[in-house]
């Protein structure tokens, strides 16, 4: 993420995506991050296309409807709260947009109330453009 909080696109990526697409993807991840920082499972769920697949601990979980996804997100937010996480942030490792799909890799940190890092991990996102909206179709957590 650049100093202004936007995704940075290298020259190859910029050649395959428009400024409008870049802004839409930036907005998606800003909403996603704010959902985590506000512990708002509905806001996080709104960032996903359905069905969505989340890979974690070498297992894929498919969420066919919003109710299943929100239930999972609520459980995740509860676990983060129990760990003492109060804020999340990410840095963009890589991004590539091609047509109606995009691949974005983020390094996440999740911090406690005094700013100490509680969790660090990498997530890979496969996005799809549905109508006018970029949405997360798949997440692979490392």
N, C-alpha and C positions, 0 to 999 in steps of 0.2 A: 504494500500500500504506500502510496506517495505521502509526502508531508501534508498534502491537502485532503487526505483521507480517500483518495480515489485509487482504483485499480490502475496499475501501470501496464501498458501494452508495449511490447517490443516492436521493432519495425516490421517483422514478418506478420505479426498479429494485426497491427494497424492496417496493413494492406488488405486484410481479409475481413475487416469489420468497419462499420461506419461509426462516426462519433455518437450517433443516436443509440446504436447497439451498446457501445461502451457505457454510455450514461444509464441505460436500462439495466445492464448487468451490475454496475456500481450501485444503483438504487436497490436492486434485489439483495445484495450482500449487506448494504446498510440496514435494510429492514430486518434481515436475518440476525445481524449483530444486535440491533436494538431489541429484538424479541428476546434474545438471551439476556441482555443486560436489564430488561424490564421483567424478566420471568413471565413472558406472555406467550403461552403455548399456541394460541390462535394466530398470533402474528408470525410465529415461526412456521406453523403449518401452512399459512398462506403463501409461503415461499416455494412450496412443493407442487409438482405436477403429480397427478394420481393415475395409475398406481405409482408408488415410489419405492425404491429399494435402498436400504441402508445396510452396508456391510460393516460388521464390527466383530472383532475376535474371530475372524475367519468364518463367519456365518452371515448369510444374507437374509434379511427380513423384508418381506414385501408387505407394504401397507396399501390395501385396496381402496380404502375410503378415509375420509377426513377424521371420522371418529376414532379409528384405529391409530392413525398417525398422532392425533392430539393426545390420546391416552399414553402413547409411548413418549411423547415430548414432555408431558406432565411428569411422568416417572423420572425422566432424565433430569428435568429441572429440580425435582425433589432430591435426587441423589447429589446434584451439584450443591444444593443448599446445605445438605448434611456434611459435605466435604468442606464447607466454609467459603465456597466460591461466591464472590459478589460482583465481579466484573470480568468480562471476556473481551479479547481483542485478537486481531489476526494480522498477519503479514502475507502478502501475495507472493507465492513462490514462482508460479507460472500461470499463464493464461493463453488460451488459443480459441479464437472464434472462427467457425467455418460454416457458412450458410445458416441453417436453423439449429445448430448445435454449438456448444462451447464446452471446453474443459478448463477448469480452474483448480489450482492447488493452493491451499492456505495453510500456513503454520499458525496454530492457535496457542494462546496463553490464557489461562483462567486464574485470576488472582483473588486472594483473600482481602479482608478489610484493611489490612496494613500494607497492601501492595505486594506481599510475597507471592511468588508464583506457586500455585497449588498443582496445576496440571499444565502440561505442554504436549501437544500432539499435532499431527498433520492430517488433513482431510482433503480428499480429491472429490471434486464435484463435476458431474456431467449434467449440463443444462440443456434444456430444449426451449425453442421459441414456439409458443402456442398462441396463435393469433398475434397480438401485440405484446405479449408478456413473456419474458424469460423466467423460467421456473427450474427448480432443482428436480431432476429425474432420479439421480442416483448419487449416493454418498458412499465413499469408501474411507473408513477411518483406519489410520495406521496405529 
